[in-house]
Amino acid sequence: MSRALAGTFLVSVMTVAGSQSGGMGPVKSARDSSATTVEHERPTRLFSAVLQYRSEAEQDAVVPPEGHEGEYIGSGDGSATGDRLSGTLHWSLWAGACVYPLVRKGQTIPDGLHLCTMNPVGYIETGDGARIRFDGRGYGLRSPDAYRTSLTLVFGTEDPRYAWLTRVLGLVQGEFDEKAGRATWDVYIPPQMTPQPSPPPASGEK
């Protein structure tokens, strides 16, 4: 295709597009709409949690020991705080290639990155009397500067007030303080799965 013909073709396409969209105004609106959609679809914080390590004894596990991935690391408690879910947290952890037991024994860990698999399991007892189970899968990445965790949680409950949780995945961004034996989690869910109030009845309906 010659340069002249290519230029004519490009002008024609721009002319048609402009006539169909009414100029550049709607294009800008589409961008704004896209930006609004991205903003609207950002994950919603479900709760933040602090998990404190309490025991390395497997008999203290808060769930049966069968069916988990990795070696038993320990158990503890903590708190979950959020507008949609809050309460007392009880947990146990299984992990693969985890160096934390060595750290607790005082052994020196070589510098560098250490990746482990993680399977935290437990439940949250809410202030309004519900029990929400959780089962997580993910990874922990230990470096000389920080110990960061990335997990996915699934939830279970028999309480109808929290049944919506059984249809979502929780995405966890966390850190672990080895010296204190304390983990922090920020747990997010997709915004479209956030529980919404029931719509008012239509006119004429009861």
N, C-alpha and C positions, 0 to 999 in steps of 0.2 A: 504494500500500500504506500503511495507517495505521501510526502509530507503535507502537500496541499489537501489531498483527499482525507488524510487522517485529521487535519485541522478542521475541515468541513464537518466530518463525522462527529468530532468532539463538540463543536459548537451546536450541532443539531441535537445531540443527546442532552446537553445542558439546557437548551431552549425548551425541549419537551419536558424535562424534569422540572424546570422552573414554572412552565405553564400548568403542570399537573399539581404542583405543590404550592403554587402561589408565591414563588420566590423563596428567599432563604429563611423567612420567618418560621414556617413550620419545621424546617430542618433544625433550627435552634431549639424549638419546642420539643422535638423528638429527643435531642440531647439532654434537655432538662428533664424530660420524662424518664429517660434511661437513668440519669443520675439519681432522680427521686426513687426509682425502683431499687437501685443498688443500695441506697441509704435505708429504704424500708426493709430490705431483705437481710440486713445485718443480723447475725445471731443475737439472741436475747439472753441476758444473764439469768440463769435459773437460781443459782446460789453460789456463795463463796464458803469455803470450808477450811477448818484447821483440824488436822489429824495428828494426834499425839501417840507415839510408840509407847507401849506399856509392857509387853511381855514377848519373849521369844519362845515360850513353852507352847507346844502345839495343842496341849489340852485346853489352852485358853482361847483357841480359835472360836470365833463367834458363829461359824457355820461348819457343817460337817467337812472333814478334810478331803473327801473323795471328789474327783472330777475337776480338779483345778490344774492350771498350767504352771510348771516350775516347782521349785522347792519352797517349803514353808519358810517365811521370813519372820513373821511376828504379827501381833495384834495390838489393838489400842482403841481409843475412843476419840471424840472430838465434837465439834459443833458445825452445823450448817446454818447459814444465815442468808435469807433472800426474801423478796416480796412474795414469791410464789411457792417457795418451799423452805422451811427452816425447822430445826430440831436438833436432837442429840444423835450423834453419829457413832456407830460401832462397826469396826472393820477388822479384816484379816488380809494378809498379803502373801501371795505366792509369786515367785519371780524366777527367771532364768538368767544365769551368768551375773548374778548380783554380788557386788563386792561389799555391801553394807555389813553382812555378818563378820567379814574380815576386819572392817573398820572398828566394829564393836569389840573385837578381840585385841585391838591395838596393833594390828599388823600394818605395815607400810604398804600403801598402794602405789604402784608405778605411775608417774605422770602420764598424761595423755587422756584420750577420750575412752570412756568405758560405757558400752551400750548394754542394757539389760531389757528383757521382756518383763512385763508386769501384769498381774492378775489380781487386782484388789476386789474384794467381795465383802458385803456387809449390809447394813440397813440403817435407816434414819427413822427415829421415833419423833413424830411431829408434836407440836404443842397442843394440837387439837385431837390427839389420840390415834393417829394413823401410823402404820408401819410401812415404809417404802424400802423395798429391797433394791440393791444395785449389784451389778456384776460388770467389771471393767476389763478391757484388754488394751494394751498399749506398750509404750517404751519409756525407759528412763535413760537419760544421757548425762553421764557424770564427766565433768571437766575440772581442771584446776580452779576455775572461777565459780562454777555453779553446778547444781544438780537439777536438771529440768526434766519434767515429765509431760508426756502427751498421751492422753487416754480417750477411749470411747466407752461410755457407760450405757447399759440397758437397765430398765427399771421394771419392777414388778410390785403389785399390791392387790389386795382384795377390797380395798376401800374405794367405793364408787366416786368419792370426791376427788381422788387422784388417779382415776382410771386413765385419764388422758396421758399420763406419764408413760404408760405401757406402749404408747404409739410413737414415742420419740426416742432419739439417741441424744445422750448428753456428751458434749465435747469438752474435755478437760485440758486446761493449761495450768501447769503446776510447777512447784519447786520443792526441793527437799533439803532440810538443814540437818546434816549428819550429826553435828555436835549436839544439837538439841533433840534429835530424834523426832522432828516435827515436819510435817508436810503441809503445804497450802495449796488449795485448789480454787480455780475459777471455772465454774461449770456453765456452759452455754447450750441453748437449744435453738432450732430453727424458728424464726419469728412466726411463721404460719402455723406452728403447732402450739403457740401460746394460747391458753384457754381464754375464750371470749365470752362476754355475757350473752345470754339468750336474747334474740331480737324481740321487741315488743310485739304483741299480737296485732294483726292487721285490723283495719277499721271494720267494726261489726262483729269481730270474733271475741270470744271470751277466753 
